[in-house]
Amino acid sequence: MDIVASTVMNVQRIYTFMIIGYVLLSWLPNARESFIGVFLGKLVEPYLGIFRKFIPPIGGMLDLSPILAVFALQFVAYGLIAVIGFFIN
């Protein structure tokens, strides 16, 4: 069980860092057009798009959807660990 839990948490951490990196790239001019920006966009944008449907940017500039996306990702990771732990034990 410890291996499964640590694997799920590591995947969650890596994806969270990818989301944070993608958000930080938006602060730099033309950074999202770089190889790393395009790569992160392909991996992160479909997930963030789900939350952007429900939370529009505030004032046209401040996008709070990545914050909700990270919280939801963490919630799902802990829930997945609990469900797997329930079936294994």
KOLNURO-338054 format. One record per atom (N, C-alpha, C): residue number from 1; residue in three letters; atom name; x, z, y. Coordinates in pm, 1 decimal. Atoms other than C-alpha are relative to their C-alpha. Layout:
! residues N
<atom resi="NUM" resn="ALA" name="CA" c1="X" c3="Z" c2="Y"/>
...
! end
This chain:
! residues 89
<atom resi="1" resn="MET" name="N" c1="82.5" c3="0.0" c2="-119.8"/>
<atom resi="1" resn="MET" name="CA" c1="0.0" c3="0.0" c2="0.0"/>
<atom resi="1" resn="MET" name="C" c1="86.0" c3="0.0" c2="124.8"/>
<atom resi="2" resn="ASP" name="N" c1="-86.7" c3="-6.0" c2="-118.0"/>
<atom resi="2" resn="ASP" name="CA" c1="285.4" c3="75.8" c2="238.7"/>
<atom resi="2" resn="ASP" name="C" c1="55.4" c3="-137.3" c2="36.3"/>
<atom resi="3" resn="ILE" name="N" c1="-51.7" c3="134.6" c2="-25.1"/>
<atom resi="3" resn="ILE" name="CA" c1="418.8" c3="-277.0" c2="200.4"/>
<atom resi="3" resn="ILE" name="C" c1="-106.9" c3="-85.6" c2="67.4"/>
<atom resi="4" resn="VAL" name="N" c1="108.9" c3="77.1" c2="-58.7"/>
<atom resi="4" resn="VAL" name="CA" c1="79.8" c3="-429.9" c2="281.2"/>
<atom resi="4" resn="VAL" name="C" c1="-23.8" c3="44.2" c2="144.0"/>
<atom resi="5" resn="ALA" name="N" c1="24.3" c3="-52.2" c2="-134.7"/>
<atom resi="5" resn="ALA" name="CA" c1="27.8" c3="-202.5" c2="581.5"/>
<atom resi="5" resn="ALA" name="C" c1="111.7" c3="-40.0" c2="95.2"/>
<atom resi="6" resn="SER" name="N" c1="-110.6" c3="36.7" c2="-88.4"/>
<atom resi="6" resn="SER" name="CA" c1="373.5" c3="-269.1" c2="720.7"/>
<atom resi="6" resn="SER" name="C" c1="2.2" c3="-150.2" c2="27.0"/>
<atom resi="7" resn="THR" name="N" c1="5.8" c3="144.7" c2="-20.6"/>
<atom resi="7" resn="THR" name="CA" c1="332.5" c3="-644.2" c2="670.1"/>
<atom resi="7" resn="THR" name="C" c1="-108.1" c3="-36.7" c2="101.1"/>
<atom resi="8" resn="VAL" name="N" c1="109.0" c3="27.1" c2="-93.9"/>
<atom resi="8" resn="VAL" name="CA" c1="-2.8" c3="-649.4" c2="850.2"/>
<atom resi="8" resn="VAL" name="C" c1="39.9" c3="44.1" c2="140.9"/>
<atom resi="9" resn="MET" name="N" c1="-39.9" c3="-50.4" c2="-132.4"/>
<atom resi="9" resn="MET" name="CA" c1="136.4" c3="-438.4" c2="1135.4"/>
<atom resi="9" resn="MET" name="C" c1="111.8" c3="-85.2" c2="60.2"/>
<atom resi="10" resn="ASN" name="N" c1="-106.5" c3="86.2" c2="-51.8"/>
<atom resi="10" resn="ASN" name="CA" c1="447.1" c3="-658.0" c2="1166.4"/>
<atom resi="10" resn="ASN" name="C" c1="-55.2" c3="-133.5" c2="48.6"/>
<atom resi="11" resn="VAL" name="N" c1="61.8" c3="124.9" c2="-43.3"/>
<atom resi="11" resn="VAL" name="CA" c1="236.1" c3="-974.7" c2="1184.0"/>
<atom resi="11" resn="VAL" name="C" c1="-77.1" c3="23.1" c2="129.9"/>
<atom resi="12" resn="GLN" name="N" c1="74.4" c3="-33.1" c2="-122.0"/>
<atom resi="12" resn="GLN" name="CA" c1="14.5" c3="-806.8" c2="1444.9"/>
<atom resi="12" resn="GLN" name="C" c1="94.4" c3="15.9" c2="117.7"/>
<atom resi="13" resn="ARG" name="N" c1="-98.4" c3="-19.2" c2="-107.9"/>
<atom resi="13" resn="ARG" name="CA" c1="318.9" c3="-703.7" c2="1651.1"/>
<atom resi="13" resn="ARG" name="C" c1="59.1" c3="-132.2" c2="46.9"/>
<atom resi="14" resn="ILE" name="N" c1="-59.1" c3="129.7" c2="-34.7"/>
<atom resi="14" resn="ILE" name="CA" c1="473.0" c3="-1050.4" c2="1638.3"/>
<atom resi="14" resn="ILE" name="C" c1="-99.0" c3="-83.5" c2="79.6"/>
<atom resi="15" resn="TYR" name="N" c1="100.8" c3="79.5" c2="-71.4"/>
<atom resi="15" resn="TYR" name="CA" c1="147.7" c3="-1216.4" c2="1745.8"/>
<atom resi="15" resn="TYR" name="C" c1="-28.4" c3="59.6" c2="137.8"/>
<atom resi="16" resn="THR" name="N" c1="17.2" c3="-64.4" c2="-130.7"/>
<atom resi="16" resn="THR" name="CA" c1="104.7" c3="-960.2" c2="2024.5"/>
<atom resi="16" resn="THR" name="C" c1="113.2" c3="-38.6" c2="93.6"/>
<atom resi="17" resn="PHE" name="N" c1="-113.8" c3="41.7" c2="-83.4"/>
<atom resi="17" resn="PHE" name="CA" c1="454.5" c3="-1039.9" c2="2152.3"/>
<atom resi="17" resn="PHE" name="C" c1="-11.2" c3="-146.6" c2="39.7"/>
<atom resi="18" resn="MET" name="N" c1="20.1" c3="141.1" c2="-34.8"/>
<atom resi="18" resn="MET" name="CA" c1="368.5" c3="-1408.9" c2="2137.7"/>
<atom resi="18" resn="MET" name="C" c1="-102.2" c3="-13.5" c2="112.4"/>
<atom resi="19" resn="ILE" name="N" c1="100.0" c3="2.2" c2="-107.1"/>
<atom resi="19" resn="ILE" name="CA" c1="59.3" c3="-1346.3" c2="2351.9"/>
<atom resi="19" resn="ILE" name="C" c1="62.3" c3="45.5" c2="131.6"/>
<atom resi="20" resn="ILE" name="N" c1="-64.4" c3="-51.7" c2="-121.2"/>
<atom resi="20" resn="ILE" name="CA" c1="260.9" c3="-1141.4" c2="2601.0"/>
<atom resi="20" resn="ILE" name="C" c1="97.7" c3="-102.7" c2="55.8"/>
<atom resi="21" resn="GLY" name="N" c1="-93.3" c3="103.3" c2="-44.6"/>
<atom resi="21" resn="GLY" name="CA" c1="530.8" c3="-1408.7" c2="2615.3"/>
<atom resi="21" resn="GLY" name="C" c1="-70.8" c3="-117.9" c2="62.8"/>
<atom resi="22" resn="TYR" name="N" c1="76.5" c3="112.3" c2="-54.3"/>
<atom resi="22" resn="TYR" name="CA" c1="271.7" c3="-1678.9" c2="2675.1"/>
<atom resi="22" resn="TYR" name="C" c1="-56.6" c3="34.7" c2="137.2"/>
<atom resi="23" resn="VAL" name="N" c1="51.8" c3="-43.6" c2="-130.3"/>
<atom resi="23" resn="VAL" name="CA" c1="116.7" c3="-1478.3" c2="2957.9"/>
<atom resi="23" resn="VAL" name="C" c1="113.0" c3="5.1" c2="102.1"/>
<atom resi="24" resn="LEU" name="N" c1="-113.4" c3="-7.2" c2="-93.3"/>
<atom resi="24" resn="LEU" name="CA" c1="456.6" c3="-1415.5" c2="3114.8"/>
<atom resi="24" resn="LEU" name="C" c1="48.5" c3="-138.8" c2="40.9"/>
<atom resi="25" resn="LEU" name="N" c1="-39.3" c3="136.8" c2="-33.8"/>
<atom resi="25" resn="LEU" name="CA" c1="534.7" c3="-1787.9" c2="3100.3"/>
<atom resi="25" resn="LEU" name="C" c1="-88.6" c3="-58.9" c2="109.4"/>
<atom resi="26" resn="SER" name="N" c1="88.9" c3="52.0" c2="-104.1"/>
<atom resi="26" resn="SER" name="CA" c1="234.2" c3="-1848.9" c2="3325.3"/>
<atom resi="26" resn="SER" name="C" c1="45.6" c3="41.4" c2="139.4"/>
<atom resi="27" resn="TRP" name="N" c1="-50.1" c3="-44.9" c2="-129.8"/>
<atom resi="27" resn="TRP" name="CA" c1="415.2" c3="-1664.1" c2="3604.6"/>
<atom resi="27" resn="TRP" name="C" c1="115.4" c3="-86.1" c2="49.9"/>
<atom resi="28" resn="LEU" name="N" c1="-114.6" c3="82.7" c2="-37.1"/>
<atom resi="28" resn="LEU" name="CA" c1="705.4" c3="-1909.2" c2="3602.9"/>
<atom resi="28" resn="LEU" name="C" c1="-44.2" c3="-145.3" c2="16.0"/>
<atom resi="29" resn="PRO" name="N" c1="41.6" c3="140.0" c2="-19.3"/>
<atom resi="29" resn="PRO" name="CA" c1="662.6" c3="-2259.0" c2="3744.9"/>
<atom resi="29" resn="PRO" name="C" c1="52.9" c3="-91.0" c2="-111.4"/>
<atom resi="30" resn="ASN" name="N" c1="-31.7" c3="100.3" c2="103.2"/>
<atom resi="30" resn="ASN" name="CA" c1="661.2" c3="-2531.0" c2="3476.6"/>
<atom resi="30" resn="ASN" name="C" c1="52.0" c3="59.0" c2="-130.9"/>
<atom resi="31" resn="ALA" name="N" c1="-51.4" c3="-60.4" c2="123.5"/>
<atom resi="31" resn="ALA" name="CA" c1="750.9" c3="-2282.4" c2="3200.9"/>
<atom resi="31" resn="ALA" name="C" c1="-88.4" c3="-34.2" c2="-120.2"/>
<atom resi="32" resn="ARG" name="N" c1="88.4" c3="32.8" c2="112.5"/>
<atom resi="32" resn="ARG" name="CA" c1="445.7" c3="-2368.0" c2="2991.8"/>
<atom resi="32" resn="ARG" name="C" c1="19.7" c3="-142.4" c2="-48.2"/>
<atom resi="33" resn="GLU" name="N" c1="-27.6" c3="137.3" c2="42.4"/>
<atom resi="33" resn="GLU" name="CA" c1="558.6" c3="-2730.9" c2="2980.3"/>
<atom resi="33" resn="GLU" name="C" c1="129.2" c3="-10.0" c2="-79.7"/>
<atom resi="34" resn="SER" name="N" c1="-123.2" c3="0.4" c2="78.5"/>
<atom resi="34" resn="SER" name="CA" c1="886.5" c3="-2631.8" c2="2812.7"/>
<atom resi="34" resn="SER" name="C" c1="-34.2" c3="1.5" c2="-148.9"/>
<atom resi="35" resn="PHE" name="N" c1="21.2" c3="0.5" c2="144.7"/>
<atom resi="35" resn="PHE" name="CA" c1="933.2" c3="-2647.9" c2="2436.3"/>
<atom resi="35" resn="PHE" name="C" c1="-61.3" c3="131.8" c2="-46.6"/>
<atom resi="36" resn="ILE" name="N" c1="50.5" c3="-131.2" c2="40.3"/>
<atom resi="36" resn="ILE" name="CA" c1="873.3" c3="-2273.7" c2="2398.6"/>
<atom resi="36" resn="ILE" name="C" c1="-143.4" c3="19.2" c2="48.7"/>
<atom resi="37" resn="GLY" name="N" c1="134.7" c3="-12.6" c2="-53.9"/>
<atom resi="37" resn="GLY" name="CA" c1="567.3" c3="-2283.7" c2="2623.3"/>
<atom resi="37" resn="GLY" name="C" c1="-102.4" c3="-80.2" c2="-77.8"/>
<atom resi="38" resn="VAL" name="N" c1="90.5" c3="85.1" c2="79.0"/>
<atom resi="38" resn="VAL" name="CA" c1="411.1" c3="-2570.3" c2="2430.7"/>
<atom resi="38" resn="VAL" name="C" c1="-19.7" c3="59.4" c2="-139.5"/>
<atom resi="39" resn="PHE" name="N" c1="6.7" c3="-61.2" c2="133.2"/>
<atom resi="39" resn="PHE" name="CA" c1="492.4" c3="-2403.0" c2="2097.7"/>
<atom resi="39" resn="PHE" name="C" c1="-90.1" c3="123.5" c2="1.4"/>
<atom resi="40" resn="LEU" name="N" c1="83.6" c3="-119.9" c2="-9.4"/>
<atom resi="40" resn="LEU" name="CA" c1="341.3" c3="-2069.5" c2="2205.2"/>
<atom resi="40" resn="LEU" name="C" c1="-144.7" c3="-36.5" c2="32.3"/>
<atom resi="41" resn="GLY" name="N" c1="135.0" c3="42.9" c2="-33.9"/>
<atom resi="41" resn="GLY" name="CA" c1="42.5" c3="-2249.0" c2="2354.3"/>
<atom resi="41" resn="GLY" name="C" c1="-78.1" c3="-47.2" c2="-120.7"/>
<atom resi="42" resn="LYS" name="N" c1="67.3" c3="48.5" c2="120.5"/>
<atom resi="42" resn="LYS" name="CA" c1="-37.6" c3="-2418.4" c2="2024.1"/>
<atom resi="42" resn="LYS" name="C" c1="-38.9" c3="114.4" c2="-93.5"/>
<atom resi="43" resn="LEU" name="N" c1="28.1" c3="-112.4" c2="89.1"/>
<atom resi="43" resn="LEU" name="CA" c1="-25.6" c3="-2085.2" c2="1841.8"/>
<atom resi="43" resn="LEU" name="C" c1="-95.7" c3="102.4" c2="60.4"/>
<atom resi="44" resn="VAL" name="N" c1="72.3" c3="-109.4" c2="-64.5"/>
<atom resi="44" resn="VAL" name="CA" c1="-186.8" c3="-1854.2" c2="2097.7"/>
<atom resi="44" resn="VAL" name="C" c1="-129.3" c3="-45.6" c2="67.6"/>
<atom resi="45" resn="GLU" name="N" c1="114.0" c3="47.0" c2="-79.0"/>
<atom resi="45" resn="GLU" name="CA" c1="-430.5" c3="-2066.4" c2="2299.0"/>
<atom resi="45" resn="GLU" name="C" c1="-132.3" c3="-5.0" c2="-77.9"/>
<atom resi="46" resn="PRO" name="N" c1="128.6" c3="-2.4" c2="72.1"/>
<atom resi="46" resn="PRO" name="CA" c1="-693.8" c3="-2110.3" c2="2022.0"/>
<atom resi="46" resn="PRO" name="C" c1="-59.2" c3="141.1" c2="-10.4"/>
<atom resi="47" resn="TYR" name="N" c1="47.1" c3="-138.6" c2="7.9"/>
<atom resi="47" resn="TYR" name="CA" c1="-715.8" c3="-1731.5" c2="1984.1"/>
<atom resi="47" resn="TYR" name="C" c1="-45.7" c3="49.9" c2="136.7"/>
<atom resi="48" resn="LEU" name="N" c1="38.0" c3="-43.8" c2="-133.8"/>
<atom resi="48" resn="LEU" name="CA" c1="-723.3" c3="-1666.4" c2="2358.3"/>
<atom resi="48" resn="LEU" name="C" c1="-125.3" c3="-72.4" c2="49.2"/>
<atom resi="49" resn="GLY" name="N" c1="117.0" c3="76.3" c2="-40.4"/>
<atom resi="49" resn="GLY" name="CA" c1="-986.2" c3="-1937.3" c2="2403.7"/>
<atom resi="49" resn="GLY" name="C" c1="-130.6" c3="66.2" c2="-39.6"/>
<atom resi="50" resn="ILE" name="N" c1="119.0" c3="-72.6" c2="42.8"/>
<atom resi="50" resn="ILE" name="CA" c1="-1235.1" c3="-1727.0" c2="2210.0"/>
<atom resi="50" resn="ILE" name="C" c1="-39.1" c3="102.8" c2="105.1"/>
<atom resi="51" resn="PHE" name="N" c1="27.8" c3="-105.9" c2="-97.0"/>
<atom resi="51" resn="PHE" name="CA" c1="-1204.6" c3="-1446.4" c2="2464.6"/>
<atom resi="51" resn="PHE" name="C" c1="-25.4" c3="-55.6" c2="139.5"/>
<atom resi="52" resn="ARG" name="N" c1="22.2" c3="61.7" c2="-131.4"/>
<atom resi="52" resn="ARG" name="CA" c1="-1195.4" c3="-1677.9" c2="2766.3"/>
<atom resi="52" resn="ARG" name="C" c1="-143.0" c3="-50.7" c2="15.3"/>
<atom resi="53" resn="LYS" name="N" c1="140.4" c3="40.5" c2="-6.9"/>
<atom resi="53" resn="LYS" name="CA" c1="-1546.6" c3="-1793.4" c2="2677.1"/>
<atom resi="53" resn="LYS" name="C" c1="-86.5" c3="114.0" c2="52.8"/>
<atom resi="54" resn="PHE" name="N" c1="79.8" c3="-116.3" c2="-37.5"/>
<atom resi="54" resn="PHE" name="CA" c1="-1675.0" c3="-1439.7" c2="2735.0"/>
<atom resi="54" resn="PHE" name="C" c1="46.6" c3="67.5" c2="128.5"/>
<atom resi="55" resn="ILE" name="N" c1="-55.4" c3="-66.7" c2="-118.1"/>
<atom resi="55" resn="ILE" name="CA" c1="-1445.0" c3="-1318.3" c2="3013.7"/>
<atom resi="55" resn="ILE" name="C" c1="61.9" c3="-105.0" c2="91.3"/>
<atom resi="56" resn="PRO" name="N" c1="-58.9" c3="96.7" c2="-92.6"/>
<atom resi="56" resn="PRO" name="CA" c1="-1395.4" c3="-1560.4" c2="3301.9"/>
<atom resi="56" resn="PRO" name="C" c1="106.9" c3="68.0" c2="86.8"/>
<atom resi="57" resn="PRO" name="N" c1="-102.4" c3="-58.7" c2="-88.6"/>
<atom resi="57" resn="PRO" name="CA" c1="-1093.2" c3="-1510.6" c2="3529.8"/>
<atom resi="57" resn="PRO" name="C" c1="-64.1" c3="62.9" c2="123.3"/>
<atom resi="58" resn="ILE" name="N" c1="49.1" c3="-70.1" c2="-118.2"/>
<atom resi="58" resn="ILE" name="CA" c1="-1151.8" c3="-1266.3" c2="3814.0"/>
<atom resi="58" resn="ILE" name="C" c1="62.0" c3="-63.8" c2="123.4"/>
<atom resi="59" resn="GLY" name="N" c1="-49.3" c3="62.8" c2="-122.0"/>
<atom resi="59" resn="GLY" name="CA" c1="-1123.6" c3="-1435.9" c2="4150.7"/>
<atom resi="59" resn="GLY" name="C" c1="69.9" c3="-132.1" c2="-25.0"/>
<atom resi="60" resn="GLY" name="N" c1="-63.0" c3="126.9" c2="32.3"/>
<atom resi="60" resn="GLY" name="CA" c1="-1006.9" c3="-1751.5" c2="3975.9"/>
<atom resi="60" resn="GLY" name="C" c1="146.9" c3="11.1" c2="-37.1"/>
<atom resi="61" resn="MET" name="N" c1="-143.7" c3="-14.4" c2="24.7"/>
<atom resi="61" resn="MET" name="CA" c1="-657.9" c3="-1608.1" c2="3928.4"/>
<atom resi="61" resn="MET" name="C" c1="33.8" c3="101.9" c2="-109.6"/>
<atom resi="62" resn="LEU" name="N" c1="-34.5" c3="-109.5" c2="90.3"/>
<atom resi="62" resn="LEU" name="CA" c1="-661.3" c3="-1287.6" c2="3721.9"/>
<atom resi="62" resn="LEU" name="C" c1="-75.9" c3="-15.2" c2="-131.3"/>
<atom resi="63" resn="ASP" name="N" c1="58.6" c3="21.2" c2="132.0"/>
<atom resi="63" resn="ASP" name="CA" c1="-723.2" c3="-1355.3" c2="3352.0"/>
<atom resi="63" resn="ASP" name="C" c1="19.3" c3="126.2" c2="-83.5"/>
<atom resi="64" resn="LEU" name="N" c1="-6.1" c3="-123.7" c2="78.0"/>
<atom resi="64" resn="LEU" name="CA" c1="-806.4" c3="-1038.1" c2="3160.7"/>
<atom resi="64" resn="LEU" name="C" c1="-21.6" c3="-22.9" c2="-149.7"/>
<atom resi="65" resn="SER" name="N" c1="26.6" c3="27.7" c2="140.9"/>
<atom resi="65" resn="SER" name="CA" c1="-879.6" c3="-1210.9" c2="2830.8"/>
<atom resi="65" resn="SER" name="C" c1="118.0" c3="32.7" c2="-92.4"/>
<atom resi="66" resn="PRO" name="N" c1="-108.1" c3="-39.2" c2="91.5"/>
<atom resi="66" resn="PRO" name="CA" c1="-526.5" c3="-1155.6" c2="2687.7"/>
<atom resi="66" resn="PRO" name="C" c1="1.6" c3="149.7" c2="-31.7"/>
<atom resi="67" resn="ILE" name="N" c1="4.3" c3="-144.2" c2="24.7"/>
<atom resi="67" resn="ILE" name="CA" c1="-572.0" c3="-779.1" c2="2726.6"/>
<atom resi="67" resn="ILE" name="C" c1="-102.9" c3="30.7" c2="-107.5"/>
<atom resi="68" resn="LEU" name="N" c1="103.9" c3="-20.1" c2="101.0"/>
<atom resi="68" resn="LEU" name="CA" c1="-897.2" c3="-786.0" c2="2531.0"/>
<atom resi="68" resn="LEU" name="C" c1="42.0" c3="-59.9" c2="-133.9"/>
<atom resi="69" resn="ALA" name="N" c1="-45.6" c3="64.2" c2="123.4"/>
<atom resi="69" resn="ALA" name="CA" c1="-740.2" c3="-1022.7" c2="2277.8"/>
<atom resi="69" resn="ALA" name="C" c1="99.1" c3="88.4" c2="-75.6"/>
<atom resi="70" resn="VAL" name="N" c1="-97.7" c3="-88.9" c2="64.8"/>
<atom resi="70" resn="VAL" name="CA" c1="-453.7" c3="-779.6" c2="2209.9"/>
<atom resi="70" resn="VAL" name="C" c1="-71.4" c3="121.1" c2="-59.8"/>
<atom resi="71" resn="PHE" name="N" c1="75.8" c3="-113.2" c2="54.8"/>
<atom resi="71" resn="PHE" name="CA" c1="-696.1" c3="-487.3" c2="2168.8"/>
<atom resi="71" resn="PHE" name="C" c1="-78.1" c3="-40.3" c2="-123.8"/>
<atom resi="72" resn="ALA" name="N" c1="75.9" c3="47.1" c2="116.0"/>
<atom resi="72" resn="ALA" name="CA" c1="-912.5" c3="-690.8" c2="1931.4"/>
<atom resi="72" resn="ALA" name="C" c1="91.8" c3="-25.8" c2="-119.1"/>
<atom resi="73" resn="LEU" name="N" c1="-96.7" c3="25.7" c2="106.8"/>
<atom resi="73" resn="LEU" name="CA" c1="-607.5" c3="-798.1" c2="1732.3"/>
<atom resi="73" resn="LEU" name="C" c1="44.2" c3="130.2" c2="-65.3"/>
<atom resi="74" resn="GLN" name="N" c1="-40.3" c3="-129.8" c2="52.3"/>
<atom resi="74" resn="GLN" name="CA" c1="-499.0" c3="-436.8" c2="1696.1"/>
<atom resi="74" resn="GLN" name="C" c1="-114.1" c3="62.8" c2="-81.2"/>
<atom resi="75" resn="PHE" name="N" c1="116.9" c3="-53.0" c2="70.3"/>
<atom resi="75" resn="PHE" name="CA" c1="-851.0" c3="-332.2" c2="1594.6"/>
<atom resi="75" resn="PHE" name="C" c1="-16.8" c3="-67.5" c2="-136.2"/>
<atom resi="76" resn="VAL" name="N" c1="13.6" c3="74.4" c2="125.2"/>
<atom resi="76" resn="VAL" name="CA" c1="-865.8" c3="-604.5" c2="1328.9"/>
<atom resi="76" resn="VAL" name="C" c1="112.2" c3="36.8" c2="-97.1"/>
<atom resi="77" resn="ALA" name="N" c1="-112.5" c3="-36.1" c2="87.1"/>
<atom resi="77" resn="ALA" name="CA" c1="-519.9" c3="-513.5" c2="1195.6"/>
<atom resi="77" resn="ALA" name="C" c1="-23.5" c3="135.9" c2="-64.9"/>
<atom resi="78" resn="TYR" name="N" c1="27.1" c3="-132.5" c2="57.5"/>
<atom resi="78" resn="TYR" name="CA" c1="-612.5" c3="-146.4" c2="1152.9"/>
<atom resi="78" resn="TYR" name="C" c1="-119.0" c3="-4.6" c2="-95.6"/>
<atom resi="79" resn="GLY" name="N" c1="114.2" c3="13.9" c2="89.6"/>
<atom resi="79" resn="GLY" name="CA" c1="-946.2" c3="-243.3" c2="1000.6"/>
<atom resi="79" resn="GLY" name="C" c1="38.3" c3="-65.5" c2="-131.2"/>
<atom resi="80" resn="LEU" name="N" c1="-46.9" c3="67.8" c2="120.8"/>
<atom resi="80" resn="LEU" name="CA" c1="-777.6" c3="-478.4" c2="755.7"/>
<atom resi="80" resn="LEU" name="C" c1="80.6" c3="94.5" c2="-88.1"/>
<atom resi="81" resn="ILE" name="N" c1="-77.3" c3="-98.5" c2="77.2"/>
<atom resi="81" resn="ILE" name="CA" c1="-535.9" c3="-204.2" c2="652.6"/>
<atom resi="81" resn="ILE" name="C" c1="-93.3" c3="100.1" c2="-67.1"/>
<atom resi="82" resn="ALA" name="N" c1="94.6" c3="-95.2" c2="57.0"/>
<atom resi="82" resn="ALA" name="CA" c1="-826.7" c3="36.0" c2="599.6"/>
<atom resi="82" resn="ALA" name="C" c1="-77.1" c3="-60.5" c2="-115.8"/>
<atom resi="83" resn="VAL" name="N" c1="75.8" c3="66.4" c2="106.8"/>
<atom resi="83" resn="VAL" name="CA" c1="-1023.9" c3="-214.4" c2="390.3"/>
<atom resi="83" resn="VAL" name="C" c1="87.3" c3="-22.4" c2="-122.5"/>
<atom resi="84" resn="ILE" name="N" c1="-91.9" c3="21.5" c2="113.3"/>
<atom resi="84" resn="ILE" name="CA" c1="-723.6" c3="-306.6" c2="177.6"/>
<atom resi="84" resn="ILE" name="C" c1="32.5" c3="132.3" c2="-67.8"/>
<atom resi="85" resn="GLY" name="N" c1="-26.8" c3="-132.1" c2="55.9"/>
<atom resi="85" resn="GLY" name="CA" c1="-641.4" c3="61.5" c2="133.8"/>
<atom resi="85" resn="GLY" name="C" c1="-117.2" c3="53.8" c2="-80.9"/>
<atom resi="86" resn="PHE" name="N" c1="119.2" c3="-44.2" c2="72.9"/>
<atom resi="86" resn="PHE" name="CA" c1="-999.4" c3="129.8" c2="23.9"/>
<atom resi="86" resn="PHE" name="C" c1="-7.5" c3="-67.0" c2="-137.1"/>
<atom resi="87" resn="PHE" name="N" c1="9.5" c3="70.8" c2="128.0"/>
<atom resi="87" resn="PHE" name="CA" c1="-985.3" c3="-136.7" c2="-247.4"/>
<atom resi="87" resn="PHE" name="C" c1="117.9" c3="26.5" c2="-91.9"/>
<atom resi="88" resn="ILE" name="N" c1="-117.1" c3="-26.8" c2="84.2"/>
<atom resi="88" resn="ILE" name="CA" c1="-635.7" c3="-53.6" c2="-367.0"/>
<atom resi="88" resn="ILE" name="C" c1="-7.9" c3="141.1" c2="-60.0"/>
<atom resi="89" resn="ASN" name="N" c1="5.7" c3="-139.4" c2="49.7"/>
<atom resi="89" resn="ASN" name="CA" c1="-691.1" c3="321.6" c2="-394.7"/>
<atom resi="89" resn="ASN" name="C" c1="-127.0" c3="19.7" c2="-70.8"/>
! end
